Amino acid sequence: MHKFETLIPGSYYHIYNHAAENRDLFILTENYEHFLDIYDKFISPVAETFAWVLMKNHFHFLVRIKENLVYKYQNADRHNENKWETSDLSACAASDSVKTHEKVKMNSDSRIAN
C-alpha cells in the first residue's frame, strides 16, 4: 500500500530525485525542456517555486504550497489541456457562513522562471 504525505498549505518543501544507478535523467536539451513543461503543468498550479536546479542525473526544487486554494485534478485528455482547477478561498467569510468562490482555471502557457 502506498503512503501519501499531506502537503500543508503555506509550508515549504524540498523536492528532489536522483536517477537509479549511474543513469542520466536528462540527455538532450529537449529532455530538460520537456521536464519543465510537465513541472509547469502539474506543480505550478499548486506551489510557488523559489529555487530549482536540473542536473543530468538529478534535480532539486524549493517550493511553497499555495494557500487558500481548493485543488481539483481531472485525468488528462487527448487535447493536452491543463486539468488543474483551483478555487481561491481567501475572500470567503467566517467558517459558519455560506461560502462561495470563483473557479480559476490555470493555463499551462507560462514557463517557470529560475
N, C-alpha and C positions, 0 to 999 in steps of 0.2 A: 504494500500500500504506500502511495506517495504521501509525503509530509509537506504541507504548504505553510509558509510563514505569512501571517497577516502583515501587510505593509501599513505603517502608521502615517496618516497624512501629516505633513509638516516635518517629518523625520528625514534624515539624510542616510543614504546607503552607498556603499562602495560595491559596485557590480564588477565582477571580473571573471574571466575564464581563461583557461590555458589549453592548448591542443594536447591531445594524447601523444605519448611518447615524444619523439623529436619532430613531429609533423608540423607543417605550417598551416595556419588558418587562412592566410592571405598570400596568394602567389602573384596575382596580377593586380594592377591598379583597379581594374573593374571589380575585383573581389572586395576591396575596401569600399568602393562607391556603393556596391550592392548592399553590403552590410549596413552602411549608414542610411541608405534608403529604408531598409527594413526597421532599423532602430527608430528612425524618424516616424515611421508609420505606427509602430506599436508602443514605443516608450514615451515619445514627446507629448502625446495627449495626457499622460498620467503623471509625468515627472518633469521637473526642470533640470537641465543638465548644466552643471557648473564646471566640470573639467572632464576631459577624456583623452585617451591615447590608444591608438591601434598599432600594434607591432606584429610582425609577421607570424608569430606563434601564440600571441595572447593579447588581451585588451583589458582596459580599466575604464570605468565611468564613475563619477561622483554625481549623484542625483539627489534631489529633494522631491518627495512625493507631494503633489499639489493638494491644497486644502480646499474644503467646501465644494467638493465635486462628487457627484454620483457617477459611477462608471458603468457603462453597458457595452459589451462586446458581442458582435454577431459574427458568424462564420463568413469568411471571405467568399466572394462570388467571382465569376469569371471576368467581371469588368474591372477588377483590381482596385475597387474603391476602398477608401479608409472606412472601416466599420466601427471605429471607436466613436461613441457619442458620450458627451459629458453634460451634466446639468449643474449649473452654478447655484449653490445653496446659500451664498453669503448674504443675499438680500432677504432671506426668509426671516419671519418674525420669531417670537419665542416658541419653544418646543410644544406648548399646549395650543397653539393657534393652527389654523389651516395653512398649510404651506403650498405655495405654487412656485414653480420655477420654469425658466425658459431653457429649452434644449439648445445646446450649441454643438453643431457638427464640426469636428476638427477636419481640416484638409491635410493632405499629405504632400502638398506642393512646396512647402518651405523646407529648407535644408538646416541641418544642425550647425550651429556656429561653435567653433572651438576657441 
